[in-house]
Amino acid sequence: MPPAALIAVATLVALAAIGGWIFTTWLRVKNGYPLDGAWGQAIYPKRADDETVERVKLLSQENARLKAELGSIKDRLANVERIVTDGAHSLDREIEQLRSRTN
């Protein structure tokens, strides 16, 4: 391949990479994602406005609620697994013990 063709290919690759970076940055800004610099500092949005703070607060509350619900579901699943994997004999014995307590 002649050197001029290699330079042309390298230029096209570089332009495609820069164009892709510009496009992804535009998509992030358009959809409200924060942009970070090379060392993690916030570039966009520069400051947290009241709407952003409220949004983070609501998401944190929802996250806590969902974690609690997940814990409850895990407990229920553990009980169902215990019932399913126990032998019929031990389950019958537990039911009879419960019946004898109520009588």
C-alpha positions, -999 to +999 in steps of 0.1 A: +000+000+000+014+034-009+022+058+020-005+083+008-031+056+011-020+047+046-022+084+056-057+086+041-068+055+060-053+068+093-070+101+088-104+085+082-100+063+113-091+093+134-120+113+121-144+084+128-131+081+163-135+118+170-170+118+154-180+089+176-168+107+207-187+138+197-219+118+191-218+099+224-211+131+243-241+147+226-263+117+235-252+119+271-260+156+273-293+152+255-305+124+278-294+142+310-264+121+320-236+139+338-203+143+320-170+137+338-136+150+330-104+130+328-100+130+366-137+126+375-146+162+381-181+172+370-181+191+337-219+191+330-240+200+349-215+221+368-236+224+400-264+204+415-296+223+412-327+217+434-343+194+409-312+172+407-310+170+445-346+161+448-343+135+421-314+119+439-333+120+472-364+103+456-342+076+440-324+069+473-358+065+490-370+042+463-338+022+465-342+017+502-378+006+498-369-019+471-341-033+492-365-039+521-390-055+497-362-077+483-353-088+518-389-097+525-391-117+493-359-136+501-374-146+535-405-158+519-386-177+492-365-194+519-397-206+536-411-219+503-378-237+496-379-253+530-414-265+525-407-279+490-374-296+499-386-311+533-399-346+532-437-351+535-432-368+569-416-338+586-442-314+571-470-336+584-454-337+618-451-299+619-488-295+609-499-320+636-478-301+662-495-269+652-529-285+654-522-299+688-512-265+701-545-249+690-566-277+706 
